[in-house]
Structures are given as C-alpha cells and as structure tokens.
Amino acid sequence: MGPAGSAPVSLRRAWAFLTRLPGGAHPGDDREPGRSVPWFPVVGAVVGALSGTVYWALHGPLGAPLAAVLAVAAGAVATGCFHEDGLADTADALGGMTRQRRLAIMKDSRVGAFGVLALVLSTLVRVFAVSSLAATDGLIALVVAHMLGRTMAVGMMGAAPKAAGAGLGHSYAAHLPRAWTAAAVVVTSATAAGLGLPGAVSLAAAASGAVLVGLVAWRAFGGITGDVLGATEQVAEMAVLLSAASLASTHGWSWT
C-alpha cells in the first residue's frame, strides 16, 4: 500500500484488477500490482454493496428468489466472473491424476465438466442462501461475503506456499507489502467480527472454507495458484452466505 499519498492509486489498481467497472487505473510499473493487494477486501465490500443493493431494491417488487438471482448476477458481471473462472479451473484441475497433469489442466482455457458443475453449484448455493434472507439482511450478508471472500484470498496469497510454476504473477508476489497485507486481513476480519454473532460466525465459516481450499491445493498442486485464490474467494463467499442463511432459518438471528 505504501505511503499514505499512494493509497488512492493502489485502490484504483485493485479496482481495475478485480472489476470491470470504470474508475480503475492500470499499473505503471512492476511494483504497483503487489501494492494494491491490501485493498482487495475494500473492493470486495464495494462489489458486495452493489450486489446487495440490487437484492434490497428488488426484494419487494420481484420477490426474494428473482432478486437473489439478479443480485448474484450483478456481482458476477461487475467482476467479469473473475473469481468464478478460478473456481472452474481449479475444479477441472482436480480431475487430473498427477500433480503435473493437474497444473497443466489448470492452464487450459477450456472449461470441463468439473468446472461447469462447480460453477452451477456455486451459483445455486449463493442464490438460494441469499433468497432465504430478508432484504436488509441480504444486503449486509452480501457485503460481508464479498469482503471476507477477498480477505481470505489475500491472506492465502501472503501466507501459503506457491505451487511450482504457479501463474500468480511475479509483480504481485515479488512486491507484496506483507505488513500492510496482514493489517488488511486483521482489520477486515475484525470488522466482520464486530457485527455481532452473525459476523463472527461468518468469519469462522469463511476462514474454515479458506483453510479447506488451502489443504486441498497443497495436496493436489503442491501449493496455491492464481486460480486457487479465485476458488478460495468463491468458497469463502459461499460459506458466509450459508452461515447467514442457517442462522436465519434455524435460530432467527438477523444482521439488524
């Protein structure tokens, strides 16, 4: 993130990398991409706010199911299905019989049966989970889910070993500001936990999902890749929304 004066620039770099929305700025040198990483959770929160606002605004006129479909679609369109692509590639790669074959499959731009299944399941889980929530609860849950999804990906980027030949990008790995990255993970995690019991449960769910993805990646690929980070975001996002839906349906707990 660097000095305070560079914070707006780093945020715009993160915005350009993670979304397809206007307002971003592309890197001017090899150091800038890594410096933008601590801002990923902030970008996630904004994308979640966009998605959540769609759900909140359409919940009454269209009903929860259609509003949830359009809210999840809004988040995917805003990011260009960036993280969904990582989930699909990771799922396809897990079908390989050897580590080398799995990494080769991951680099293939074509989507296979495992990837399609993963995308369908991810979309269904998120849509049904969101549709079980009241309008305001759904808005908050989507903000938290997107924020924690990027938080877990950032944490894994800074802490987990990289797979051999992983395409994480030299400019990101070599210039990652580890102190600022750790601070971003701590601050966003504390923000979620500070939202009460639903927030604390969501944080635990997201972290559990990220750990699970990390363990699978270590066993299957020997470490993480860029696609694994996308899968981490998606699994953490699903975990948050599932936990929110579970708390609402079984205990009547609310974010408000």
Backbone as a ProteinNet text record, in pm:
[ID]
protein_1_A
[PRIMARY]
MGPAGSAPVSLRRAWAFLTRLPGGAHPGDDREPGRSVPWFPVVGAVVGALSGTVYWALHGPLGAPLAAVLAVAAGAVATGCFHEDGLADTADALGGMTRQRRLAIMKDSRVGAFGVLALVLSTLVRVFAVSSLAATDGLIALVVAHMLGRTMAVGMMGAAPKAAGAGLGHSYAAHLPRAWTAAAVVVTSATAAGLGLPGAVSLAAAASGAVLVGLVAWRAFGGITGDVLGATEQVAEMAVLLSAASLASTHGWSWT
[TERTIARY]
83.6	0	86.8	201.4	296.4	254.2	313.5	281.5	140.1	91.6	-49.4	-85	8.9	-21	-49.5	-1.2	-21.2	-144.9	-213.3	-329.5	-438	-479.1	-582.2	-539.4	-411.5	-362	-369.1	-325.4	-328.6	-470.9	-562.7	-702.9	-755.2	-717.8	-761.8	-700	-575.2	-513.7	-592.2	-627.8	-705.6	-841.2	-902.2	-1032.6	-1024.4	-919.6	-902.5	-876.9	-804.6	-769.9	-889.1	-969.8	-1076.3	-1212.4	-1231.5	-1363.3	-1351.3	-1467.2	-1475.6	-1547.9	-1553.5	-1624	-1528.8	-1580.1	-1493.4	-1436.7	-1327.2	-1267	-1134.4	-1093.9	-967.7	-850	-730.7	-607.6	-512.2	-457	-368.6	-226.7	-151.4	-19.1	75.7	157.4	257.4	393.5	418.1	543.3	516.6	619.4	604	572.3	599.4	575.4	430.4	360.7	226.9	122	123.4	22	27	145.7	157.4	110.6	137.5	96.4	-55.5	-125.1	-271	-341.8	-272.4	-336	-408.3	-351.2	-424.5	-560.1	-582.6	-710.6	-815.6	-778.7	-873.8	-1001	-990.8	-1114.6	-1205.3	-1146	-1226.7	-1304.4	-1235.7	-1304.1	-1414.4	-1385.5	-1486.8	-1609.1	-1587.3	-1700.1	-1785.4	-1721.4	-1796.6	-1877.3	-1814.9	-1887.8	-2004.3	-1979.8	-2087.2	-2198.9	-2162.9	-2265.2	-2349.4	-2285.3	-2358.7	-2455.7	-2404.2	-2488.1	-2600	-2564.8	-2663.6	-2771.3	-2733.1	-2831.5	-2932.9	-2885.4	-2977.6	-3079	-3030.7	-3122.5	-3220.1	-3168.3	-3252.2	-3359.6	-3320.9	-3413.8	-3520.5	-3485.5	-3577.3	-3650.5	-3613.5	-3675.6	-3826.7	-3870.3	-4013.3	-4085.2	-4039.2	-4110	-4110.1	-3998.4	-3986.7	-3995.6	-3977.3	-3971.5	-3828.1	-3804.2	-3668.7	-3597	-3659.7	-3585.5	-3529.2	-3613.7	-3565.2	-3465.1	-3489.7	-3396.2	-3260	-3258	-3131.6	-3057.7	-3129.7	-3067.2	-3000.6	-3071.9	-3018.5	-2905.6	-2911.5	-2804.4	-2675.3	-2684.2	-2565.3	-2511.8	-2601.6	-2559.2	-2488.3	-2536.8	-2474.3	-2330.4	-2307.4	-2171.4	-2081	-2133.3	-2053.2	-2020.2	-2117.6	-2094.8	-1995.2	-2007	-1917.4	-1772	-1747.9	-1610.5	-1568.5	-1656.3	-1622.6	-1605	-1675.6	-1664.7	-1519.9	-1445.2	-1302.2	-1277.2	-1346	-1323.8	-1392.3	-1505.7	-1573.3	-1483.4	-1406.9	-1314.4	-1209.7	-1159	-1061.9	-1120.8	-1245.1	-1312.5	-1327.5	-1370.6	-1390.1	-1258.7	-1152.4	-1022.7	-969.2	-987.8	-941.4	-1017.8	-1149.1	-1230.3	-1191	-1170.5	-1126.9	-992.4	-900.1	-765.4	-765.1	-857.7	-862.4	-893.1	-940.8	-967.1	-842.7	-728.4	-604.1	-549.8	-476.7	-426.9	-292.9	-214.5	-85.2	-78.5	17.4	31	62.8	153.1	189.9	70.5	-8.6	-125.6	-229.3	-245.6	-342.3	-303.8	-175.6	-130.7	-146.3	-125.8	-143.9	-290.6	-379.8	-523.4	-565.4	-508.4	-544.7	-511.7	-407.7	-367	-448.1	-526.3	-609.3	-729.8	-751.6	-859.6	-998.2	-1004.4	-1134.1	-1191.1	-1322.9	-1390.3	-1447.5	-1414.2	-1461.5	-1582.1	-1618	-1738.3	-1728.6	-1611.4	-1595.9	-1610.3	-1554.9	-1564.9	-1707.6	-1780.2	-1921	-2001.1	-1978.4	-2050.7	-2021.1	-1893.9	-1856.7	-1926.2	-1932.5	-1998.7	-2148.4	-2210.7	-2354.2	-2382	-2302.6	-2323.3	-2299	-2193.1	-2163	-2276.5	-2326.7	-2435.6	-2562.1	-2596.5	-2717.2	-2708	-2593.3	-2576.3	-2594.4	-2531.1	-2539.6	-2681.1	-2743.8	-2878.8	-2976.7	-2974.7	-3070	-3040.7	-2913.4	-2879.6	-2927.7	-2900.1	-2942.1	-3093.9	-3161.4	-3307.3	-3377.8	-3306.2	-3366.5	-3360.3	-3296.4	-3275.4	-3370.5	-3402.2	-3479.2	-3396.9	-3460.3	-3394.7	-3269	-3280.4	-3164.6	-3059.7	-3102.7	-3007.8	-2930.8	-2999.9	-2932.9	-2829.2	-2861.5	-2766.1	-2639.2	-2656.7	-2540.3	-2461.7	-2532.7	-2464.9	-2381.1	-2430.5	-2354.5	-2231	-2242.4	-2124.6	-2018.6	-2060.3	-1966.4	-1908.6	-1991.5	-1944.9	-1838.3	-1862.7	-1764.7	-1638.5	-1653.7	-1537.7	-1451.7	-1514.3	-1438.1	-1383.8	-1454.4	-1401.4	-1266.9	-1257.6	-1129	-1028.3	-1075.8	-985	-915.6	-990.7	-931.9	-834.6	-867.4	-775.6	-646.3	-658.3	-540	-455.3	-520	-446.3	-372.5	-436.8	-371.6	-256.8	-273.9	-167.2	-41.7	-61.7	52.8	113.8	35.8	83.2	111.9	40.3	50.4	164.2	225	329.6	272	352.8	308.6	341.4	253.2	278.9	388	461.9	568	508.6	564.4	514.5	382	341.4	211.8	211.3	101.5	91.4	35.3	88.2	38.4	83	183.5	231.3	349.1	464.4	584.6	564.4	496.1	480	396.6	304.5	224.4	304.6	366.4	437.4	563.2	635.4	763.8	749	639.3	623.1	503.3	465.4	353.9	396.1	329.7	364	306.3	386.7	333.8	276.4	337.4	284.6	147.4	134.3	6	-97.5	-51.7	-143.4	-198.4	-109.8	-154.4	-249.6	-218.8	-305.8	-443.7	-448.3	-577	-660.5	-596.2	-667.7	-721.6	-639.6	-681.6	-796.9	-784.7	-887.4	-1020.8	-1019.3	-1145.8	-1206.4	-1122.6	-1174.2	-1237	-1170.8	-1225.6	-1355.5	-1362.6	-1485.9	-1602.1	-1578	-1683.5	-1722.4	-1622.3	-1649.8	-1723.7	-1701.5	-1766.6	-1913.8	-1964.3	-2105.7	-2194.7	-2138.4	-2217.9	-2202.7	-2290.2	-2279.8	-2283.2	-2374.1	-2370.8	-2236.7	-2176.3	-2047.3	-1937	-1936.5	-1834.7	-1847.5	-1970.3	-1992.5	-1951.6	-1981.9	-1943.4	-1792.2	-1722	-1576.4	-1521.4	-1574.5	-1529.1	-1557.9	-1674	-1710.2	-1617.9	-1591.5	-1503.8	-1363	-1312	-1178.1	-1171	-1274.3	-1277	-1276.6	-1355.6	-1357.6	-1223.1	-1156.4	-1025.6	-922	-924.8	-831.3	-853.7	-979.3	-1011	-955.1	-976	-922.7	-770.4	-708.4	-563.3	-508.3	-573.7	-529.5	-544.4	-655.8	-676.4	-571.2	-542.8	-443.5	-304.2	-271.1	-139.5	-124.2	-228.5	-223.1	-225.7	-307.8	-326.9	-222.3	-180.3	-93	42.7	60.6	185.5	189.9	77.8	71.1	-42.9	-45.1	-155.3	-116.9	-217.5	-202.7	-303.3	-299.1	-397.8	-539.4	-557.2	-690.3	-736.5	-644.7	-680.4	-727.8	-667.2	-712.3	-855.1	-887.4	-1024.3	-1120.3	-1079.1	-1161.8	-1177.6	-1071.4	-1077.9	-1183.2	-1182.9	-1282.6	-1423.5	-1444.5	-1578.1	-1625	-1537.9	-1575	-1602.3	-1518.3	-1540.7	-1671.2	-1699.3	-1824.4	-1945	-1938.9	-2047.7	-2063	-1951	-1955.4	-2023.3	-1993.5	-2056.4	-2207	-2247.3	-2390.1	-2464.8	-2401.5	-2464.1	-2479.8	-2378.7	-2388.1	-2497.5	-2508.7	-2614.4	-2752.2	-2767.2	-2895.5	-2928.9	-2827.9	-2850.7	-2892.4	-2824.1	-2858.9	-2999.8	-3035.7	-3168.6	-3279.1	-3255.5	-3361.7	-3375.5	-3264	-3270.7	-3281.7	-3227.5	-3226.8	-3296.8	-3333.1	-3399	-3307.8	-3175.1	-3081.5	-3074.9	-3052.1	-3051.7	-2929.4	-2890.9	-2780.7	-2825.5	-2955.5	-3004.8	-3066.2
-120.3	0	124.9	115	223.6	342.7	456.9	577.1	620.5	707.7	747.8	809.7	884.4	950.6	855.4	730.7	634.9	550	566.1	482.4	493.1	612.9	619.7	550.8	562.1	498	346.7	294.4	150	97.2	173.6	133	125.9	221.6	220.9	105.1	66.4	-51.1	-176.5	-188.8	-304.3	-307.4	-191.6	-180.8	-227.6	-186.2	-225	-374.4	-432.5	-574.1	-664	-626.4	-713.9	-689.1	-575.5	-545.6	-505	-497.6	-447.4	-312.8	-249.5	-122.6	-6.2	108.1	224.3	279	352.9	417.2	359.4	249.3	186.5	248.6	206.4	253.7	136.1	115.5	2	35	-67.3	-45.3	28.1	115.5	186.6	120.7	36.2	-37.9	-170.1	-254	-389.2	-391.9	-283.3	-283.4	-253.5	-182.3	-135.1	-245.3	-354.4	-458.2	-516.9	-548.8	-604.7	-508.2	-380.7	-280.1	-264.3	-307.8	-293.8	-404.9	-513.2	-630.7	-599.4	-519	-491.4	-424.4	-369.4	-303.8	-399.4	-523.6	-618.8	-633.6	-644.9	-656.3	-534.4	-416.8	-295.6	-302	-342.6	-358.9	-463.4	-572	-674.3	-620.2	-536.9	-478.4	-390.6	-316.7	-230.7	-315.4	-421.2	-511.3	-576.2	-615.4	-672.1	-573	-446.6	-343	-325.5	-332.5	-324.5	-441.7	-561.7	-681.2	-676.9	-636.9	-631.1	-527.4	-415.2	-310.8	-359.5	-437.4	-496.3	-585.1	-667.5	-756	-675	-576.5	-494.2	-419.2	-365.2	-284.7	-369.3	-491.8	-575.2	-678.8	-691.1	-791.6	-772.6	-648.6	-621.2	-635.6	-566.7	-572.3	-709.8	-782.7	-908.6	-1032.8	-1016.9	-1132.3	-1178	-1252.3	-1291.5	-1376.3	-1478.4	-1562.9	-1486.6	-1408.3	-1333.3	-1226.1	-1161.8	-1060.2	-1122	-1242.6	-1310.4	-1346.7	-1394.9	-1427.6	-1304.4	-1193	-1070.7	-1011.8	-1028.4	-978.6	-1055.2	-1187.3	-1268.8	-1239.8	-1223.2	-1190.4	-1055.5	-958.4	-826.2	-834.2	-914.2	-930.7	-996.7	-1096.6	-1166.2	-1075	-997.3	-905.5	-796.5	-745.9	-639.3	-683.8	-810.9	-862.2	-936.3	-944.8	-1020.4	-1167.8	-1219	-1360.7	-1398.7	-1304.5	-1324	-1440.5	-1441.5	-1546.8	-1676.7	-1665.8	-1785.4	-1862.6	-1790.7	-1854.8	-1935.8	-1880.5	-1953.5	-2078.2	-2068.2	-2185	-2294.5	-2257.9	-2356.8	-2423.6	-2344.9	-2401.5	-2493.6	-2455.1	-2538.9	-2670.1	-2663.7	-2785.6	-2879	-2823.6	-2906.9	-2972.2	-2895	-2945.7	-3061.3	-3060.8	-3168.3	-3303.4	-3303.9	-3429.7	-3495.6	-3426.5	-3484.5	-3591.9	-3686.2	-3799.2	-3771	-3679	-3644.6	-3494.1	-3451.2	-3308.2	-3230.4	-3283.9	-3215	-3203	-3309.7	-3306.7	-3207.7	-3201.2	-3106.8	-2962.8	-2931.8	-2795.9	-2763.4	-2863.4	-2841.8	-2816.4	-2892.8	-2873.2	-2734.2	-2689.1	-2558.3	-2445.7	-2464.2	-2360.9	-2364.6	-2471.3	-2484.7	-2391.3	-2309.2	-2210.4	-2272.3	-2395.5	-2460.2	-2504.5	-2501.8	-2542.9	-2682.4	-2772.9	-2909.8	-2934.1	-3062.4	-3099.7	-3060.3	-3082.8	-3047.7	-2897	-2820.8	-2675.9	-2626.5	-2682	-2644.1	-2679	-2800.1	-2842.2	-2749.4	-2710.8	-2621.2	-2486.1	-2433.4	-2304.5	-2312.6	-2421.2	-2438	-2446.7	-2528.2	-2543.7	-2412.3	-2340.5	-2213.2	-2113.9	-2105.2	-2011.3	-2049.4	-2177	-2221.8	-2197.9	-2230.2	-2211.4	-2064.8	-1976.2	-1834.2	-1779.4	-1818.4	-1768.7	-1815.8	-1944.5	-1996.1	-1943.1	-1927.1	-1873.7	-1729.9	-1647.9	-1507.5	-1496.6	-1578	-1568.5	-1605.3	-1669.8	-1705.5	-1591.2	-1480.3	-1368.9	-1253.6	-1177.5	-1054.7	-954.6	-851.1	-757.4	-695.5	-638	-572.7	-674.3	-788.3	-892.7	-942.6	-955.5	-999	-899.2	-770.7	-666.5	-676.4	-683.8	-689.4	-817.5	-928.8	-1056.8	-1056.5	-995.5	-990.3	-901.8	-790.9	-707	-785.6	-851.5	-928	-1044.7	-1113.2	-1228.6	-1189.1	-1082.9	-1038.8	-985.5	-913.8	-861	-973.8	-1069.4	-1179.2	-1273.7	-1286.8	-1368.9	-1317.6	-1187	-1128.5	-1129.6	-1113.1	-1116.4	-1250.7	-1358.3	-1491.6	-1517.8	-1468.8	-1484	-1406.7	-1286.3	-1205.4	-1273.6	-1325.1	-1394.6	-1515.2	-1590.2	-1707.1	-1666.3	-1557.8	-1509.6	-1477.2	-1420.5	-1381	-1492	-1596.1	-1696.8	-1833.4	-1872.5	-2009.9	-2024.6	-2143.1	-2167	-2169.7	-2129.7	-2126.1	-2258.2	-2303	-2423.4	-2396	-2499.8	-2485.2	-2438.9	-2332.6	-2280.9	-2209.1	-2172.3	-2106.2	-1970.3	-1938	-1811.1	-1699.7	-1685.1	-1579.6	-1441.3	-1437.6	-1308	-1261.2	-1245.8	-1204.2	-1069.2	-977.4	-842.9	-842.8	-937.8	-946.6	-1011.9	-1125.1	-1199.8	-1128	-1066.5	-1006.7	-875.8	-805.8	-673.7	-667.4	-780.8	-784.1	-719.5	-612.2	-548.6	-630.6	-719.2	-819.7	-758	-653.9	-592.6	-531.1	-458.4	-397.8	-503.8	-611.5	-720.6	-785.4	-811.8	-869.1	-774.1	-644.7	-546.2	-544.5	-556.2	-557.6	-677.6	-793.5	-914.5	-897.6	-842.5	-823.6	-724.1	-612.5	-507.8	-556	-618.7	-663.4	-778.6	-865.1	-973.6	-917.6	-818.9	-756.1	-682.3	-622	-553.7	-651.4	-766.9	-868.3	-918.9	-948.8	-999.7	-896.7	-768.5	-662.8	-645.1	-719.4	-709.3	-800.2	-853.3	-938.7	-1085.1	-1166.6	-1310.7	-1353	-1299.4	-1338.8	-1308.2	-1194.4	-1159.7	-1252.5	-1287	-1377.5	-1516.1	-1564.2	-1695.2	-1692	-1583.1	-1569.4	-1570.8	-1503.3	-1502.3	-1642.3	-1714.7	-1851.7	-1941	-1922.3	-2002.9	-1973.3	-1845.2	-1807.5	-1860.7	-1848.2	-1897.7	-2048.8	-2118.7	-2264.5	-2304.6	-2233.7	-2262.6	-2238	-2129.3	-2097.7	-2202	-2245.1	-2348.7	-2477.6	-2513.2	-2634.2	-2626.1	-2513.2	-2496.1	-2503.3	-2440.5	-2443.5	-2583.8	-2663.9	-2802.1	-2885.3	-2867	-2939.1	-2897.4	-2766.9	-2717.2	-2770.1	-2775.8	-2827.4	-2972.7	-3050.6	-3192.5	-3215	-3138.5	-3161.9	-3094	-2972.7	-2893	-2861.8	-2889.9	-2855.5	-2711.9	-2642.6	-2503.2	-2433	-2301.7	-2225.7	-2167.4	-2137.9	-2069.2	-1954	-1875.6	-1769.4	-1823.3	-1936	-1996.2	-2045.5	-2097	-2141.8	-2023.4	-1907.7	-1788.7	-1751.8	-1766.3	-1742.6	-1841.1	-1967.9	-2069.1	-2038.9	-1989.4	-1952.5	-1845.2	-1744.2	-1637.2	-1692.5	-1778.4	-1832.4	-1920.5	-2006.3	-2094.6	-2013.3	-1913.9	-1829.5	-1752	-1701.7	-1628.6	-1719.2	-1840.5	-1935.7	-1968.4	-1985.8	-2020.9	-1912	-1786.4	-1675.1	-1673.8	-1687	-1681.8	-1801.6	-1918.4	-2036.4	-2019.7	-1963.8	-1943.9	-1843	-1737.3	-1638.3	-1700.4	-1781.6	-1847.6	-1945.4	-2018	-2115.4	-2047.5	-1939.7	-1867.5	-1809.6	-1761	-1701.2	-1805.9	-1922.3	-2022.4	-2106	-2133	-2221.5	-2147.3	-2025.3	-1951.4	-1816.2	-1774.5	-1646	-1527.7	-1551.5	-1442	-1353.9	-1225.1	-1127.5	-1038	-977.7	-882.2	-748	-723.8	-592.1	-597.4
0	0	0	70	63	143.8	118.3	189.5	165.5	255.9	250.9	117.1	59	-66.9	-180.4	-173.4	-281.3	-260.5	-148.1	-118.2	-225	-268	-372.5	-501.8	-535.7	-657.6	-643.6	-528.7	-506.1	-508	-452	-453.6	-596.6	-678.8	-818.3	-895.6	-859.1	-922.7	-886.7	-759	-714.3	-783.2	-796.7	-862.2	-1007.3	-1077.6	-1217.6	-1231.1	-1135.6	-1143.9	-1113.6	-1015	-965.7	-1028.5	-1094.4	-1151	-1297.4	-1360.2	-1498.3	-1500.7	-1386.6	-1373.6	-1397.4	-1440.5	-1464.4	-1334.4	-1347.7	-1231.8	-1190.2	-1251.6	-1215.2	-1287.5	-1247.8	-1310.8	-1322.3	-1439.1	-1461	-1414.2	-1372.9	-1314	-1407.1	-1347.2	-1423.3	-1417.8	-1315.5	-1306.3	-1235	-1224.7	-1170.9	-1022.4	-950.3	-805.8	-769.6	-855.5	-820	-802.8	-882.9	-860.2	-720	-671.1	-537.1	-429.9	-448.7	-351	-343.8	-448	-449.1	-372	-340.7	-279.5	-148.4	-56.4	68	47.4	-70.3	-97.2	-153.2	-177.3	-234.9	-150.3	-16.1	63.1	50.8	34.9	18.5	-112.9	-218.8	-347	-334.5	-262.7	-241	-170	-69	4.1	-86.8	-176.9	-269.2	-367.6	-420.1	-510.1	-435.8	-310.3	-229.7	-204.9	-185.8	-166.4	-292.4	-408	-534.5	-547.6	-524.5	-532.2	-428.7	-307	-200	-223.7	-283.3	-313.3	-416.2	-512.9	-610.7	-539.3	-446.1	-372.4	-288	-217.6	-129.5	-209.2	-324.3	-403.8	-473	-511.1	-588.8	-505.5	-378.1	-291.3	-283.9	-269.7	-261.3	-394	-499.4	-628	-694.7	-685.9	-759.5	-671.8	-542.1	-453.9	-434.2	-327.5	-290.4	-395.7	-455	-549.9	-669.3	-736.9	-852.6	-812	-699.9	-651.7	-623.5	-567.1	-537.9	-665.7	-765.7	-894.2	-953.6	-955.1	-1014.4	-930.9	-799.3	-713	-736.4	-741.5	-767.8	-907.8	-1004.2	-1140.1	-1144.9	-1068.4	-1066.5	-1017.3	-913.5	-863.7	-965.6	-1036.5	-1137.1	-1254.7	-1298.6	-1410.4	-1370.9	-1249.3	-1203.4	-1202.7	-1174.1	-1167.4	-1293.2	-1391.5	-1511.2	-1483.7	-1384.8	-1343.9	-1313.3	-1260	-1234.8	-1139.4	-1027.1	-928.2	-969.1	-1036.7	-1086.9	-1183.2	-1263.1	-1356.1	-1280.5	-1170.8	-1090	-1028	-982.3	-925.5	-1029.7	-1150.4	-1256.4	-1294.6	-1310.3	-1347.2	-1238.5	-1113.4	-1002.7	-998.9	-1015.5	-1014.1	-1127.7	-1246.3	-1359	-1330.2	-1273.4	-1247.9	-1148.9	-1056.2	-957.1	-1020.1	-1143.9	-1212.7	-1268.1	-1265.7	-1315.1	-1222.5	-1277.6	-1198.8	-1132.1	-1187.1	-1128.8	-1106.4	-1024.3	-996.9	-1122.9	-1204.2	-1326.9	-1421.3	-1429.1	-1516.2	-1464	-1333	-1275.1	-1306.8	-1293.4	-1322.2	-1470.5	-1555.9	-1699.5	-1732.3	-1669.7	-1691.8	-1646	-1535.2	-1481.4	-1579.1	-1657.5	-1752.6	-1881.6	-1900.3	-2020.5	-2008.4	-2107.8	-2101.3	-2117.7	-2164.1	-2182.5	-2048.1	-2036.1	-1913.2	-1932.7	-1839.1	-1847	-1759.6	-1747.5	-1672.9	-1526.1	-1463.7	-1322.6	-1302	-1395.1	-1384.4	-1397.2	-1492.8	-1510.5	-1386.1	-1332.7	-1212.9	-1095.7	-1079.9	-970.3	-984	-1105.1	-1127.4	-1099.9	-1143.5	-1119.3	-970	-899.6	-755.8	-682	-719.5	-654.6	-673.8	-795.3	-823.2	-747.8	-749.4	-679.9	-530	-471.9	-327.7	-291.2	-365.9	-333.2	-353.7	-463.1	-490.2	-383.7	-352	-253.9	-113.8	-80.6	51.3	65.3	-34.7	-28.8	-26.9	-105.7	-115.6	14.1	106	234.9	335.5	296.9	388.9	358.9	462.1	444.1	363.5	314.1	222.8	283.2	402.2	463.8	506	558.6	596.1	474.2	361.7	240.1	193.1	203.5	165	249	380.9	470.2	448.1	433	413.5	286.6	180.4	56.1	68.7	139.2	163.2	239.5	346.8	428.9	350.1	272.2	195.9	94.5	20.2	-79.7	-12.4	96.2	167.1	223.2	291.5	350.4	243.8	131.8	23.7	-23.5	-47.4	-88.9	25.3	148.4	263.3	273.3	257.6	267.2	152.3	33.2	-79.1	-55.1	0.6	31.9	138.5	242.1	346.3	293	205.3	147.7	56.9	-17.1	-103.6	-23.8	95.6	175.7	257.7	288.6	383.6	323.7	219.9	170.3	69.6	62.4	-37.6	-177.8	-274	-412.8	-481.3	-567.5	-645.3	-748.1	-784.4	-883.7	-1015.8	-1071.2	-1197.9	-1187.4	-1066.2	-1047.3	-1115.1	-1180.5	-1251.7	-1165.8	-1044.4	-957.2	-1003.2	-1089.2	-1135.9	-1052.8	-1117.8	-1045.3	-978.5	-1046.4	-991.8	-864.8	-850.8	-728.4	-617	-645.7	-542.5	-495	-588.2	-553.2	-477.1	-495.8	-435	-341.2	-285.2	-191	-59.4	-15.2	112.9	227.9	283.6	375.9	503.6	554.8	676.8	651	539.6	505.5	470.4	407	373.3	499.4	595.7	723.1	794.8	789.7	854.1	789.3	656.8	586.9	628.1	640.8	683.1	824.7	913.4	1052.7	1061.6	991.5	1000.2	944.6	828.2	769.7	849.4	903.6	987.7	1114.3	1174.6	1295	1264.6	1146.5	1106.6	1099.5	1039.3	1030.6	1168.6	1250.8	1385.3	1469.4	1440.7	1516.7	1484.2	1387.1	1350.2	1434.7	1541	1628.8	1594.8	1649	1630.8	1484.6	1401.2	1259.7	1193.4	1229.2	1171.8	1217.1	1345.8	1398.5	1336.8	1324.2	1262.6	1115.6	1047	906.7	890.7	980.2	975.9	995.1	1092.5	1116.6	996.5	935.2	818.7	700.8	676.6	566.2	587	708.6	738.3	722.6	766.5	752.9	605.8	525.3	382.6	317.4	356.6	300.3	339.3	463.9	509.2	431.3	410	333.9	192.4	126.2	-9.2	-7.9	92.3	101.8	118.8	200.8	222.1	95.5	26.5	-99.2	-201.8	-209.9	-305.2	-272.9	-145.5	-105.2	-147.2	-127.6	-161.6	-313.3	-382.7	-526	-613.3	-574.7	-660.7	-599.4	-471.7	-405.1	-357.4	-361.6	-319.1	-390.3	-380.2	-439.1	-574.3	-652.1	-780.5	-784.1	-889.5	-902.8	-908.7	-977.3	-984.2	-848	-769	-633.6	-549.9	-569.1	-496.3	-536.2	-664.7	-707.9	-644.5	-637.2	-572.1	-423.9	-362	-220.5	-197.6	-283.3	-270.1	-281.9	-380.2	-402.6	-287	-238.3	-127.4	-1.2	25.7	143.5	131.4	12.6	-10.4	13.9	-40.6	-17.8	130	198.5	340.6	422.7	391.2	463	439.5	314.9	283.7	341.2	340.1	400.3	550.8	614.9	759.7	793.4	711.9	735.2	717.2	613.2	588.8	700.2	747.3	854.2	983.8	1019.3	1141.8	1133.7	1015.2	999.7	1006.7	945.3	936.9	1063.1	1131.3	1248	1380.3	1385.5	1511.7	1503.4	1382.4	1367	1389.1	1386.6	1407	1283.7	1306.1	1198.2	1210.5	1097.4	1098.6	1154.4	1159.2	1200.1	1338.8
[MASK]
++++++++++++++++++++++++++++++++++++++++++++++++++++++++++++++++++++++++++++++++++++++++++++++++++++++++++++++++++++++++++++++++++++++++++++++++++++++++++++++++++++++++++++++++++++++++++++++++++++++++++++++++++++++++++++++++++++++++++++++++++++++++++++++++

